[in-house]
Structures are given as structure tokens and as C-alpha cells.
Amino acid sequence: MTNEDTLSLNADQAFYELMGSTGRAELKVFSTAELIESGQVPAGAVYGLAGCLKTDCKDTLKLLMMSRSTFYRRKRSGVLNSAEAYRVYRYVRLYTFAHTLFHGDADSAREWLNKPTYVFGSKTPLQHAETERGAHEVETLIGRIQHGIPS
């Protein structure tokens, strides 16, 4: 198992813990992708992500590219659509990778994710991760830092 596989498993575990924190009953899926595609990700996961990143709901919704009115509709229906759920997972994954980079120091991970970086044109890693490509670039930077490769 590669380091990337281990990080992905840790991200999946963190994502499932986030789902569990919303009070939902046992999920009946076999993979994270199936969970997301099946429409079982509770809207409350947005609050869980906000808690994980220690951001307010307004900033979290901005990261997720979700309007307040859309979020309230999702709360009424109880679940996120698959695109929204994938974005929540994207940020859980980045947080998990940064958490690992900082050897379990959650505050340092959050600080790094929220600090503007020259590599991303003075945007924070969280802001740069608004697209899947951007998230991949943040993951690549984390890997380079972990392996001591100059960036």
C-alpha cells in the first residue's frame, strides 16, 4: 500500500466520521464514491466540514460554491446532491492530507490551508482547491513538502 493509498483511506475514514457526526443511521454503501453518488450525504455534513476547518458556515458555503438559499433547500431535503457531496469530500480529503503533513497537529494544518501561498498566486490552498484540478495541485504540493522536494 502506497502513502497515497494510506492518505486516501484516512480521508475516507474522516469523511465517514463526518457523516456519522450528523446523526444519520448506518449507511448502506461499499465505497465513498457510492456514498456520494447514492445521495446519502446529509446536508449537515456542511456543518461538520465547517467544524473541521474551524470556519463559519458562510465561508464554508463559499468554498463549496453553494448559495445560502441552496443550502437551506438541501437542509429541508436532508441531503446534498452528488456534486456538492464531492466538494465536501474534496475539502475533507485536503484537510486530512494537511493533518498528516503536520503529524496530527490540527491547528497547524488549518493554519497552512488558510495561509495565502505564493505557489497559488497568493490564494490559500483552500481557495485554490475550488476545482478538482486545483485540489490535485494542493495535494501534489503537500506530497512534495512531505518528501522534501523544493516547490
Disulfide bonds with the S-S distance in Angstrom:
none
